[in-house]
Amino acid sequence: MALAMTDSEIHQIAVGCFYILLRRGVWNFPGSSVAHPSLVVVVNRGTGEAIRGGDATYFPFSVRWDVWQFAVVPILKDPTYQVFHPDGTRNAQNLALIQLRDYDKYISLLAAALKSKMQEVGFLPPITEDAVAVDSDLDGDGEPIIRVGSIEDNGFPIVDGVAGGTGYPIVED
């Protein structure tokens, strides 16, 4: 089932993953019980200052439980995207990005991984390389072109409300 999820929503989830992976974010299953599991996961910053200025606008946010379980959790568990591994080791490549304060690159990696996983699982439609480019017989210098019909062009009739009939546009060449 494909979702209508925008790139900005995927970016927001990536920022949440960024905070969780740096041990500065928390998640919660509101109203969850054994008899009635929560339908959403709420992600929020932990205590303390935001890592980047402006990140407070992303939090808190919620993610559907199935998107969380099948797309977000695999990214969080993947050692490729972790900074600190559960066994106490560290991912040197990601740690270098954090130490250089190249947070945007790290978040971009997470966003790309999330988008790819969501496409793999079926939450987003896959990117098809079979897309056919539409050929056009119109040439221009990059300015917007409006194609109008010629006199007696059956493809572009204009309804003339005053005359009560159909007319055709006059095109000056």
C-alpha positions in Angstrom: 0.0 0.0 0.0 1.6 3.2 -1.1 1.4 6.2 1.1 1.2 9.9 0.2 4.5 10.8 2.0 6.4 13.8 0.9 10.2 14.3 0.9 9.8 16.8 3.8 8.0 14.2 5.9 10.8 11.6 5.1 13.3 14.3 6.1 11.5 14.9 9.4 11.6 11.1 10.1 15.4 11.2 9.2 15.9 14.1 11.7 14.1 12.0 14.3 16.4 9.0 13.5 19.4 11.3 13.7 18.4 12.2 17.3 17.7 8.6 18.3 20.9 7.4 16.9 22.9 10.0 18.8 21.0 9.0 21.9 19.2 12.4 22.1 15.8 11.3 20.9 13.0 9.3 22.5 10.0 7.4 21.1 6.7 6.5 22.7 3.7 4.4 21.9 0.9 6.6 23.4 -2.0 4.7 24.9 -0.5 1.4 24.1 -1.4 -1.8 26.1 -1.2 -5.5 25.5 -4.9 -5.5 24.5 -4.7 -2.4 22.4 -1.4 -1.5 20.8 -0.8 2.1 19.7 -1.5 2.9 16.0 1.3 5.6 16.0 4.8 6.1 17.4 5.5 9.6 18.7 9.1 10.7 18.3 10.5 13.6 20.4 13.8 15.2 21.4 15.2 14.1 24.7 16.2 16.7 27.3 18.8 19.3 26.6 19.5 21.7 23.7 18.8 20.9 20.1 21.8 19.6 18.2 21.2 21.9 15.3 19.4 25.3 15.4 15.8 25.0 14.2 15.4 21.3 14.9 12.8 22.1 17.6 10.3 22.7 14.8 10.5 19.0 13.8 9.5 17.6 17.1 7.3 16.0 18.3 5.9 14.1 15.4 4.1 10.8 14.9 4.7 7.9 12.5 2.2 5.2 11.7 3.2 2.0 13.5 3.6 -0.1 10.4 5.9 2.5 8.8 7.9 2.6 12.0 8.1 -1.2 12.3 8.9 -2.1 8.7 10.8 1.0 7.5 12.2 3.0 10.3 13.3 0.3 12.8 15.4 -1.6 10.1 17.3 1.6 9.4 17.8 2.3 13.2 19.1 -1.3 13.6 21.4 -1.3 10.5 25.0 -0.8 11.6 25.6 1.1 8.4 23.7 4.1 9.8 24.5 3.8 13.5 27.1 5.9 15.2 27.4 3.9 18.3 26.9 0.1 18.0 25.2 -1.9 20.8 28.4 -3.9 21.3 30.3 -0.7 22.3 32.1 -0.1 19.0 31.6 2.9 16.8 31.0 3.5 13.1 34.0 5.5 12.2 32.5 7.0 9.0 29.4 8.3 10.7 31.3 9.4 13.8 33.6 11.5 11.6 30.5 13.2 10.1 29.3 14.0 13.6 32.7 15.2 14.8 33.0 17.5 11.7 29.4 18.7 12.5 28.4 17.7 9.0 24.9 16.8 10.3 23.1 17.7 7.0 25.1 15.0 5.1 24.4 12.4 7.8 20.7 13.3 7.8 20.7 13.1 4.0 22.1 9.6 4.2 19.3 8.6 6.6 16.6 10.2 4.5 17.9 8.4 1.4 18.0 5.1 3.3 14.5 5.6 4.7 13.1 6.5 1.2 14.7 3.4 -0.3 13.4 1.2 2.5 9.9 2.6 2.2 10.0 1.9 -1.6 11.3 -1.6 -1.0 8.6 -2.4 1.5 5.9 -0.9 -0.6 5.0 2.3 1.4 6.2 4.5 -1.5 5.9 3.7 -5.2 9.2 2.6 -6.7 11.2 4.9 -8.9 10.9 3.5 -12.4 13.7 4.0 -14.8 11.3 3.1 -17.6 9.8 6.5 -17.6 9.5 7.8 -21.1 10.4 11.4 -21.9 7.7 13.2 -23.8 9.1 14.4 -27.2 8.1 17.9 -28.2 8.2 19.7 -31.5 8.4 23.0 -29.7 11.7 24.8 -29.4 12.4 27.8 -27.2 14.9 29.7 -25.2 13.6 28.3 -21.9 10.8 30.8 -21.5 7.3 29.3 -20.9 5.6 28.4 -24.2 1.8 28.4 -24.6 0.7 26.4 -27.5 -2.5 27.6 -29.1 -4.4 26.3 -32.0 -4.4 27.8 -35.5 -7.4 29.1 -37.4 -9.7 26.2 -38.2 -7.7 23.8 -35.9 -10.3 21.3 -34.7 -8.2 20.5 -31.6 -8.5 23.9 -30.0 -12.1 25.1 -30.1 -13.1 28.2 -28.1 -16.7 28.6 -27.0 -17.9 32.1 -27.8 -20.6 32.9 -25.3 -21.7 36.0 -27.1 -22.3 34.5 -30.5 -23.6 31.2 -29.0 -21.2 29.0 -30.9 -17.8 27.7 -31.1 -14.9 29.8 -32.6 -11.2 29.3 -33.0 -8.4 31.4 -31.7 -6.5 33.8 -34.0 -2.8 33.1 -33.9 -0.4 35.8 -34.9 2.9 34.4 -36.2 
